[in-house]
């Protein structure tokens, strides 16, 4: 599995309230959630993000409440992967459960900037910054997690088996 796209860059402690504001939690429809993804931190995000684009952030991405709506909104907005220095534990788990690829890599978090073109090989965990000609070794997904992500999340994976 691979991902390739343009980077949207965020800092430390991007919490679930700015990923998908609480005022939109009356919906669980992914398409509806996608319309409001990141709007409290970047009003224009949903107008600029394209299918395959990548979010890169610093420490503690996805902190805050345990709402599964946050990774759903990101995935439904077209983001193919989130790279961060670290993730909040519950966000990490929710992302895998809904099939959103995420990779912890402090070096990539520091070495990638907004607008860079990045490619990720999930088998090896390699992250290639095609804009700068640099590469970073991220944490590769174990094969069973790759299968969950490829199936679109844990429920689909279980139903497929």
Phi, psi and omega in degrees: 000145178220162172223149178210131180182182179272144186269136165252126188250136178227163185267213180282154168055044173285108186267167184297336179290333175266337176293311173217104183303145184304331182296348179254007185282001176285355177244145172243009179286118182306319181296321178291317178297322181300328181296340185242008182300128175065010188295335180276355176243335179209093184307328186264002184309308186294337178277339183257331184293138178239155180306127179101344181299165189232139172261133173238132182221173180269227186279147167064040179294135177085019178290173180104218185288166185269018186298131177286345180302329185296303178294331177297315180298317180297311181297316182293335177286349177108359181293130184268342181192149171243128176248132178213161175298313173212158177241150168295141186303314184292325177294317179304311182295315179297322180298313179297317181301328181258001175085028175262115179293133177224145182224129173272127178198094182304321182295318178294319179303321180278330188263000181245137182242162177305136178090346177295148173267124186233144177233139182233133174254108185290334180296318183259341185082006180285137178241121182249121173270099184290335179291316185260351182072028179248165177216155184222145177265106175267179179282116178289148175282137172298154183307321182293326177288324176297322178294319178299314180294317180299327179279354180090014177131171185296317181298312179298321179300312181295316180297326180290327180285000000 
